[in-house]
Amino acid sequence: MSLVSSALQTQWTDTTAPDSLAGKVTSMQVLDPTEGKEKVALLELGEPFDVRVTWELTGPGTPAVGGYWILDLYSDDIDSVGTMVMPSLQDKIHIVGGVSPLKYRHTFHVPAKVTREGVYQLTATISHSPTGDPNKVSEMFGYAESSPIRIAKTVVESN
């Protein structure tokens, strides 16, 4: 499973000094916790899975960054076979400024009970909030979209 598209804008992205604080999403991986955190695109029906997203901020403005990252995970049933009933997967990470690059990583844990057979695309969003309130966000926002994953009943598992 690989990252199909991503972006991370900062309050400096659309200015004459975009390198003062630049952001980018570096990866999005689906991991199977039942198989030693193996990177996968095919998941077994009825089993949990993890989604790990990594991103970074660079530039001379990184020491001034603070607040919280608010992360959300969404699924889209691209084959219209079975809708995954994803709970509200929102997490909050406290952040402190520092020397560039500032690297971040977060893992969502998707419970087994929400998986349904089908083909899905996953989208993670990354918002910055100075206060930690998801309704009060700054101009920093990013997203990551996965390549398709499939959740299916498996008949034979091979090594």
C-alpha positions as CSV (number, residue, x, y, z in Angstrom):
1,M,0.0,0.0,0.0
2,S,1.4,3.3,-0.9
3,L,0.7,7.0,-0.7
4,V,-1.3,8.1,-3.7
5,S,-1.5,11.9,-3.0
6,S,-0.7,14.2,-0.2
7,A,-0.1,17.8,0.8
8,L,0.7,19.8,3.9
9,Q,0.3,23.6,3.7
10,T,1.4,26.0,6.3
11,Q,0.6,29.7,6.9
12,W,3.7,30.4,4.7
13,T,2.8,28.2,1.7
14,D,1.2,31.0,-0.3
15,T,3.6,33.8,0.6
16,T,6.8,35.2,-0.9
17,A,8.7,33.2,1.7
18,P,7.2,29.6,1.4
19,D,10.5,28.0,2.7
20,S,10.1,29.8,6.1
21,L,7.8,27.0,7.2
22,A,7.2,24.2,4.7
23,G,5.4,20.9,5.3
24,K,5.0,17.5,3.6
25,V,3.5,14.2,4.2
26,T,6.2,11.5,3.8
27,S,4.3,8.2,4.1
28,M,1.0,6.4,4.8
29,Q,1.1,2.7,5.4
30,V,-1.5,0.1,6.3
31,L,-0.1,-2.4,8.8
32,D,-1.3,-5.8,10.0
33,P,-0.8,-6.1,13.7
34,T,-1.6,-9.8,13.6
35,E,1.3,-10.3,11.2
36,G,4.1,-8.4,13.1
37,K,3.1,-4.9,11.7
38,E,3.6,-6.2,8.1
39,K,2.8,-3.5,5.4
40,V,-0.3,-4.8,3.5
41,A,-2.9,-4.0,0.9
42,L,-5.0,-7.1,1.6
43,L,-6.5,-7.5,5.0
44,E,-8.4,-10.4,6.4
45,L,-12.1,-9.8,7.2
46,G,-12.7,-9.4,10.9
47,E,-9.2,-8.5,11.9
48,P,-7.9,-5.1,13.2
49,F,-5.4,-3.0,11.2
50,D,-3.3,0.0,11.8
51,V,-2.7,3.1,9.6
52,R,0.6,4.9,10.1
53,V,1.1,8.4,8.8
54,T,4.3,10.4,8.8
55,W,4.9,14.0,8.0
56,E,7.4,16.8,8.7
57,L,7.9,20.6,8.9
58,T,11.0,22.3,7.7
59,G,12.5,25.8,7.6
60,P,13.6,28.5,10.0
61,G,10.1,28.9,11.4
62,T,10.0,25.4,13.1
63,P,11.1,26.7,16.5
64,A,8.0,28.8,16.8
65,V,5.6,25.9,16.1
66,G,3.5,24.7,19.0
67,G,0.0,23.6,19.9
68,Y,-1.6,20.3,18.7
69,W,-2.0,18.2,15.6
70,I,-5.6,17.0,15.2
71,L,-5.7,13.8,13.1
72,D,-8.7,12.1,11.5
73,L,-9.0,8.9,9.5
74,Y,-11.8,8.3,6.9
75,S,-12.6,5.4,4.6
76,D,-14.3,5.4,1.2
77,D,-15.8,2.2,-0.2
78,I,-14.6,2.6,-3.8
79,D,-16.3,-0.6,-5.0
80,S,-19.7,0.2,-3.3
81,V,-19.9,-3.4,-2.0
82,G,-19.7,-2.9,1.8
83,T,-19.4,0.3,3.8
84,M,-16.9,0.1,6.6
85,V,-18.6,1.6,9.6
86,M,-15.6,3.5,10.8
87,P,-15.9,5.0,14.3
88,S,-14.8,8.6,14.7
89,L,-11.1,8.0,14.6
90,Q,-9.7,11.4,15.8
91,D,-6.5,11.8,17.8
92,K,-4.6,14.7,19.2
93,I,-0.9,15.1,19.4
94,H,0.8,17.8,21.5
95,I,3.6,19.5,19.6
96,V,6.6,21.7,20.6
97,G,8.8,23.7,18.2
98,G,12.4,22.8,17.6
99,V,15.2,22.7,15.1
100,S,14.2,21.8,11.5
101,P,13.2,19.2,10.4
102,L,10.4,18.5,12.8
103,K,9.3,14.9,12.1
104,Y,6.0,13.4,13.2
105,R,4.4,10.0,13.1
106,H,1.0,8.8,14.2
107,T,-0.7,5.4,14.1
108,F,-4.4,4.9,14.0
109,H,-5.7,1.6,15.4
110,V,-8.8,0.4,13.4
111,P,-10.8,-2.2,15.4
112,A,-11.8,-5.5,13.9
113,K,-15.5,-4.9,14.5
114,V,-15.6,-2.2,11.8
115,T,-14.1,-4.1,8.9
116,R,-16.4,-5.1,6.0
117,E,-15.5,-6.9,2.8
118,G,-14.7,-4.6,0.0
119,V,-12.2,-2.3,-1.6
120,Y,-11.4,1.0,0.2
121,Q,-9.4,4.1,-0.1
122,L,-8.2,5.7,3.2
123,T,-7.7,9.4,3.8
124,A,-6.0,10.9,6.8
125,T,-6.3,14.6,7.6
126,I,-3.8,16.6,9.6
127,S,-5.0,19.9,11.1
128,H,-3.1,22.3,13.4
129,S,-4.8,23.8,16.4
130,P,-3.1,26.2,18.7
131,T,-5.4,25.2,21.6
132,G,-6.1,21.6,20.9
133,D,-9.8,22.4,20.1
134,P,-10.6,20.7,16.7
135,N,-13.0,23.5,16.0
136,K,-10.3,26.2,16.3
137,V,-7.6,25.4,13.7
138,S,-4.8,27.4,12.1
139,E,-3.9,27.7,8.4
140,M,-1.8,24.5,8.6
141,F,-3.7,21.6,7.1
142,G,-2.6,18.4,5.3
143,Y,-3.9,15.1,4.0
144,A,-2.8,11.7,2.8
145,E,-4.7,9.3,0.5
146,S,-3.8,5.6,0.2
147,S,-3.8,3.4,-2.7
148,P,-6.7,0.9,-2.6
149,I,-6.8,-1.7,0.1
150,R,-9.0,-4.8,0.1
151,I,-10.7,-6.5,3.0
152,A,-11.7,-10.1,2.2
153,K,-12.3,-13.6,3.5
154,T,-9.1,-15.5,2.9
155,V,-9.2,-19.2,2.1
156,V,-5.5,-20.2,2.2
157,E,-2.7,-18.3,3.8
158,S,0.8,-18.9,2.5
159,N,4.2,-18.0,3.7
